Amino acid sequence: MLLSDGREYTYKALVVATGMNHDVDSIEGLKDMEATDQTENFFVHKLDSKDRVERNYEHGWLHTHGDHICYSPQGPYKGEGCDFMALYYESYLRQDQVQGRSSPGARIQYWTPNKEIFRFPYANEIAEEECFKRGIDIMYGWEMTKLHYNEYGEKIATFKNVDSGETIETAYTHANINPPSAPHQELVDGGLTDASGLVDVNPYTLQHERYENVFALGDCIKGETTRTQHAAIAQVPVVRHNLLQFMNGETLNGIYNGYSYMPFWLSHSNMVGFSHLWDYEPTGTNHWTPSYGLFSKAYFSWSLKSSNGEAKKFGDFNQSFGPPHFRYAKRFDPIESNEYLQQKAVDIEALKNIHNKHGAIGGGSGVAA
């Protein structure tokens, strides 16, 4: 393994948790627009500095006229399931229109090259219905390619239709952009990825399909799931356990069921939640509070506090066994008794022997990333 400072390391086992390359340079003019004064109402959904956090504090307020563009990039991308805030912004706009602070013609628009808001069908159906009721324009199949000012000083966004190749320009007054994400090139060059550029892990054990001494978690792994903070944290105990099993030459019995949770922002004080397993199989706690009223307000406060507390505890660098228990390691049933694998009709013997036809897990070749 070669680091950017020139140092080289060999390893017996490697855990990859690089996330994705989340770069503003992927859209022409985006870097220039994000450097404009905050009064231009242009915000980028990227957590990389305290200055950006401070700038984005008011990222949905004061949309007085014209179109407010919300943009999500081609999936998979960083922030899936958490960056759809068009309904949140609409709640501010509606109040401002009632009070006469915003013009009646001001609108919220959601643009994306994808053909859905959420890849989780249940959540997507609810989101589309809510957008229809609240007058939010949904523009599927349009990739943002350029941002600039025209000769009249208007902010202009250029979009390309992913099916026809048609290019259009649209003026806007307010924008919230989630930049595109891409695989890290060093993972591609190191042979750790599949054709999509995502790390080629087994979806259940999170062990690499070809290199038995490599494990991965987080946004960078392949699979039909929503890439969220909660998904990555749910994968940690599986990788931790299986890594120790591998190092001790024992069967990998830590199983990840694909769990991912996403908040569904309805307004500045209302929220519900969605969650699913692999292949977007719904869990039993989807939309378990009403969308509006006392319970959704309470859920809004609880969810923010809970997610913040979870992130702080996860990243505080204090010695622990990690999530979900922290004080003691999570235990896993023997792989033959795993109910999720049985439910999915997974060939357990094939899963156990994926790297060794004779059944022993351990040893084997590594790869330099």
Secondary structure as UniProt FT lines:
FT   TURN            4..5
FT   STRAND          14..16
FT   STRAND          21..22
FT   HELIX           24..26
FT   HELIX           30..34
FT   HELIX           38..40
FT   STRAND          42..44
FT   HELIX           50..55
FT   HELIX           56..58
FT   TURN            59..60
FT   STRAND          67..71
FT   TURN            78..82
FT   HELIX           86..98
FT   TURN            99..100
FT   TURN            104..105
FT   STRAND          107..112
FT   HELIX           121..133
FT   TURN            134..135
FT   STRAND          137..140
FT   STRAND          142..149
FT   TURN            151..152
FT   STRAND          155..161
FT   TURN            162..164
FT   STRAND          167..172
FT   STRAND          174..177
FT   STRAND          181..182
FT   HELIX           185..189
FT   TURN            190..191
FT   TURN            195..196
FT   TURN            203..205
FT   STRAND          207..208
FT   TURN            212..213
FT   STRAND          214..216
FT   TURN            219..220
FT   HELIX           229..247
FT   TURN            248..249
FT   STRAND          260..265
FT   STRAND          271..276
FT   HELIX           278..280
FT   TURN            284..287
FT   HELIX           294..314
FT   TURN            323..325
FT   HELIX           335..337
FT   HELIX           339..343
FT   TURN            344..345
FT   HELIX           348..352
FT   TURN            353..355
FT   TURN            357..358
//
